[in-house]
Amino acid sequence: MRELTKKQKKLLDQWFAEAEPSKEAEVLFGKTNELYCVEHLTTEQFEMLEKINDTEVLWQNVNRYLMDKSMESKR
């Protein structure tokens, strides 16, 4: 299975909602969400996603999901 599972999406949605912009980002870009790519996840968060369903394209799928979510929130 290559797609993100419901459980993974639920965790990503939760982390996205909880993410706060840094002071620098807030000054430069306003109240934008800082969690828009996999590099902004903690190691523990990514390991949780791997435990649920580790695939060879997990990194890319998480990036795509977070980027789409970020674009949706800017509308």
Residue frames relative to the residue before (quaternion, step in Angstrom):
aa qw qx qy qz dx dy dz
M 1.0000 0.0000 0.0000 0.0000 0.00 0.00 0.00
R 0.2097 -0.8184 0.5293 0.0780 3.58 -0.70 1.09
E 0.6195 0.5591 -0.3476 0.4276 3.60 1.12 -0.49
L 0.5593 -0.5562 0.4754 0.3898 3.55 -1.28 0.29
T 0.4216 -0.6916 0.5216 0.2681 3.56 -1.04 0.73
K 0.6820 -0.4640 0.3687 0.4285 3.54 -1.32 0.23
K 0.6481 0.5331 -0.3079 0.4484 3.54 0.99 -0.90
Q 0.6539 0.5017 -0.3084 0.4749 3.59 0.98 -0.83
K 0.6558 0.5061 -0.3116 0.4655 3.58 0.94 -0.87
K 0.6311 0.5355 -0.3319 0.4525 3.58 1.01 -0.80
L 0.6542 0.4984 -0.3071 0.4788 3.60 0.97 -0.84
L 0.6581 0.5036 -0.3117 0.4649 3.59 0.92 -0.87
D 0.6304 0.5245 -0.3271 0.4695 3.59 1.02 -0.78
Q 0.6525 0.5151 -0.3053 0.4644 3.57 0.96 -0.89
W 0.6860 0.4732 -0.2865 0.4728 3.60 0.85 -0.95
F 0.6185 0.5410 -0.3392 0.4580 3.58 1.07 -0.72
A 0.6748 0.4967 -0.2881 0.4637 3.57 0.95 -0.90
E 0.7059 0.4666 -0.2593 0.4655 3.59 1.06 -0.73
A 0.5442 0.6497 -0.3965 0.3529 3.61 1.19 -0.44
E 0.1862 -0.7716 0.6032 0.0779 3.52 -0.97 0.93
P 0.4693 -0.6578 0.4909 0.3256 3.60 -0.99 0.69
S 0.5003 -0.6303 0.4914 0.3330 3.56 -1.09 0.66
K 0.6656 -0.4958 0.3632 0.4235 3.60 -1.24 0.34
E 0.6494 0.5195 -0.3168 0.4561 3.59 0.97 -0.86
A 0.6732 0.4939 -0.2926 0.4662 3.57 0.89 -0.95
E 0.6386 0.5346 -0.3273 0.4465 3.57 1.00 -0.80
V 0.6514 0.5057 -0.3092 0.4737 3.59 0.99 -0.82
L 0.7329 0.4417 -0.2369 0.4601 3.57 0.89 -0.94
F 0.8449 0.1973 -0.0457 0.4952 3.58 0.81 -1.02
G 0.5333 -0.6097 0.4250 0.4041 3.61 1.18 -0.13
K 0.7571 -0.3874 0.2798 0.4455 3.56 -1.23 -0.40
T 0.2165 0.7735 -0.5644 0.1903 3.60 0.59 1.09
N 0.4998 -0.6504 0.4841 0.3048 3.54 -1.11 0.66
E 0.3852 -0.7610 0.4840 0.1958 3.54 -0.79 1.04
L 0.6386 0.5152 -0.3340 0.4639 3.60 1.18 -0.32
Y 0.2608 0.7834 -0.5265 0.2025 3.57 -0.01 1.28
C 0.7773 0.1502 -0.1588 0.5899 3.59 1.24 0.16
V 0.7017 -0.5101 0.3158 0.3843 3.52 -1.28 0.46
E 0.5874 0.5940 -0.3703 0.4061 3.62 1.11 -0.53
H 0.6707 0.4976 -0.2956 0.4638 3.59 1.20 -0.42
L 0.5264 0.5878 -0.4271 0.4416 3.59 1.27 0.06
T 0.4772 -0.6241 0.5185 0.3377 3.55 -1.17 0.49
T 0.6558 -0.4980 0.3843 0.4173 3.55 -1.26 0.32
E 0.6457 0.5282 -0.3165 0.4516 3.57 0.99 -0.83
Q 0.6444 0.5200 -0.3274 0.4551 3.58 0.97 -0.82
F 0.6811 0.4770 -0.3019 0.4663 3.58 0.86 -0.90
E 0.6272 0.5294 -0.3398 0.4593 3.60 1.03 -0.69
M 0.6024 0.5437 -0.3544 0.4647 3.59 1.09 -0.66
L 0.6546 0.5043 -0.3072 0.4720 3.58 0.97 -0.86
E 0.6429 0.5248 -0.3143 0.4610 3.58 1.03 -0.79
K 0.6391 0.5347 -0.3284 0.4447 3.58 0.98 -0.81
I 0.6512 0.5225 -0.3162 0.4506 3.57 1.02 -0.79
N 0.7688 -0.2056 0.1814 0.5778 3.58 0.81 -1.01
D 0.0710 -0.8191 0.5692 -0.0034 3.56 -0.12 1.29
T 0.0485 0.7859 -0.6130 0.0651 3.56 -0.71 1.12
E 0.6404 -0.5401 0.3790 0.3932 3.55 -1.26 0.27
V 0.7430 0.3611 -0.2159 0.5205 3.60 1.20 -0.35
L 0.2611 0.7970 -0.5095 0.1925 3.59 1.20 0.40
W 0.6352 0.5480 -0.3254 0.4362 3.58 0.88 -0.96
Q 0.6994 0.4689 -0.2714 0.4661 3.60 0.82 -0.99
N 0.6546 0.5166 -0.3153 0.4529 3.58 0.97 -0.82
V 0.6430 0.5030 -0.3203 0.4806 3.58 1.01 -0.79
N 0.6347 0.5282 -0.3278 0.4590 3.59 0.95 -0.83
R 0.6721 0.4972 -0.2991 0.4600 3.58 0.86 -0.97
Y 0.6622 0.5173 -0.3073 0.4465 3.58 0.91 -0.93
L 0.6931 0.4715 -0.2801 0.4678 3.58 0.88 -0.94
M 0.6386 0.5163 -0.3332 0.4633 3.59 0.99 -0.75
D 0.6398 0.5100 -0.3201 0.4776 3.60 0.97 -0.83
K 0.6528 0.5151 -0.3058 0.4637 3.57 0.95 -0.90
S 0.6455 0.5265 -0.3075 0.4600 3.55 1.00 -0.83
M 0.6611 0.4984 -0.2991 0.4744 3.58 0.99 -0.85
E 0.6252 0.5399 -0.3295 0.4573 3.59 1.04 -0.76
S 0.6931 0.4953 -0.2874 0.4378 3.57 0.91 -0.88
K 0.6427 0.5263 -0.3243 0.4525 3.60 1.20 -0.40
R 0.5550 0.6190 -0.3929 0.3930 3.61 1.21 -0.27
